[in-house]
Amino acid sequence: MIHLNKTDIENTNRVRRLNLINGVSGIKSANLIGTYSPITGPNLAIFSSVVHIGSDPALLGFITRPVSDVPRNTYTNIRETGYFTINHVHESFIEKAHYTSAKFDKGVSEFERCGLTEEYLYDFSVPFVKESRLKMGMKFVEEIDIKLNGTKLVIGEIQELMLPEDCLDDKGYVRLDRLFDVGIGGLNSYYSLRRMATFPYARVDEVPEFPAGMKL
Ligand SMILES: Cc1cc2nc3c(=O)[nH]c(=O)nc-3n(C[C@H](O)[C@H](O)[C@H](O)COP(=O)(O)O)c2cc1C
């Protein structure tokens, strides 16, 4: 068993630490965020930090790295237009999705360069990804500065939500496996998904009796 304490982590070589710490939060969602710049046009980038913030109103957030070091087109475009799209990544286009993370010049469209298709739906002025079967049109509502490291939590409210009928069950649960969604490990590994089980809402009086855990 490897054991690293805070000092060991701090003393780890920068790239190795980045790989390690990006991996230890486990499987993350894979999404392409689409934005539009009135000057340079469409932009697309992969993000593994999209999280649920609340369902009423329907809010999702994502973490953007410090804006000061390198131009962050996604963030700048969102602040300029107030809108963005979130598009699930499926097994059929993981490689194309991955390469949207390259630092292309602002004028280069990742849609064109990475072989993905821009799609404009429901009068939404920013591009969706045609290849993606679960996509959302988002309106920027709030940003929260994380002072510890200069990152930001960018929050948007869902304005439009699209997914195939057979990927939504009668209770409203999304079948990520039928979408052929993928999970991200670290910054470069993509995993396929298999639905293993579903359980009812966990009420205290309905919790099964489990045998005692491992004795240490
Ligand atoms: C698997 C993967 C996940 C990523 N997740 C994030 C993320 O959550 N936040 C972020 O700021 N950058 C993330 N990136 C990096 C962005 O994709 C990359 O910086 C991209 O160039 C940003 O494009 P932009 O300048 O057009 O916004 C990720 C990259 C990869 C390969």
The ligand as an SDF file (V2000), in Angstrom:
LIG
                    3D

 31 33  0  0  0  0  0  0  0  0999 V2000
  -10.0990   15.1660  -19.8690 C   0  0  0  0  0  0  0  0  0  0  0  0
   -9.9540   16.6520  -19.7060 C   0  0  0  0  0  0  0  0  0  0  0  0
  -10.7280   17.3320  -18.7790 C   0  0  0  0  0  0  0  0  0  0  0  0
  -10.6100   18.7260  -18.6050 C   0  0  0  0  0  0  0  0  0  0  0  0
  -11.3680   19.3660  -17.6760 N   0  0  0  0  0  0  0  0  0  0  0  0
  -11.2150   20.6860  -17.4750 C   0  0  0  0  0  0  0  0  0  0  0  0
  -11.9520   21.3580  -16.4720 C   0  0  0  0  0  0  0  0  0  0  0  0
  -12.7900   20.7790  -15.7940 O   0  0  0  0  0  0  0  0  0  0  0  0
  -11.7060   22.7090  -16.3000 N   0  0  0  0  0  0  0  0  0  0  0  0
  -10.8060   23.3900  -17.0670 C   0  0  0  0  0  0  0  0  0  0  0  0
  -10.6210   24.5950  -16.8580 O   0  0  0  0  0  0  0  0  0  0  0  0
  -10.1110   22.7690  -18.0360 N   0  0  0  0  0  0  0  0  0  0  0  0
  -10.2920   21.4550  -18.2640 C   0  0  0  0  0  0  0  0  0  0  0  0
   -9.5840   20.8180  -19.2260 N   0  0  0  0  0  0  0  0  0  0  0  0
   -8.6880   21.6220  -20.0770 C   0  0  0  0  0  0  0  0  0  0  0  0
   -9.4340   22.3130  -21.1950 C   0  0  0  0  0  0  0  0  0  0  0  0
  -10.1070   21.3870  -22.0440 O   0  0  0  0  0  0  0  0  0  0  0  0
   -8.4090   23.1220  -22.0280 C   0  0  0  0  0  0  0  0  0  0  0  0
   -7.7520   24.0530  -21.1910 O   0  0  0  0  0  0  0  0  0  0  0  0
   -9.0150   23.8400  -23.1950 C   0  0  0  0  0  0  0  0  0  0  0  0
   -7.9660   24.2930  -24.0150 O   0  0  0  0  0  0  0  0  0  0  0  0
   -9.8420   25.0310  -22.7780 C   0  0  0  0  0  0  0  0  0  0  0  0
  -10.2760   25.6290  -23.9540 O   0  0  0  0  0  0  0  0  0  0  0  0
  -10.7080   27.1500  -24.0270 P   0  0  0  0  0  0  0  0  0  0  0  0
   -9.4670   28.0000  -23.8700 O   0  0  0  0  0  0  0  0  0  0  0  0
  -11.3160   27.2230  -25.3880 O   0  0  0  0  0  0  0  0  0  0  0  0
  -11.6800   27.3800  -22.9290 O   0  0  0  0  0  0  0  0  0  0  0  0
   -9.6880   19.4420  -19.4060 C   0  0  0  0  0  0  0  0  0  0  0  0
   -8.9060   18.7620  -20.3480 C   0  0  0  0  0  0  0  0  0  0  0  0
   -9.0380   17.3770  -20.4990 C   0  0  0  0  0  0  0  0  0  0  0  0
   -8.1890   16.6590  -21.5200 C   0  0  0  0  0  0  0  0  0  0  0  0
  1  2  1  0
  2  3  1  0
  2 30  2  0
  3  4  2  0
  4  5  1  0
  4 28  1  0
  5  6  2  0
  6  7  1  0
  6 13  1  0
  7  8  2  0
  7  9  1  0
  9 10  1  0
 10 11  2  0
 10 12  1  0
 12 13  2  0
 13 14  1  0
 14 15  1  0
 14 28  1  0
 15 16  1  0
 16 17  1  0
 16 18  1  0
 18 19  1  0
 18 20  1  0
 20 21  1  0
 20 22  1  0
 22 23  1  0
 23 24  1  0
 24 25  2  0
 24 26  1  0
 24 27  1  0
 28 29  2  0
 29 30  1  0
 30 31  1  0
M  END
$$$$
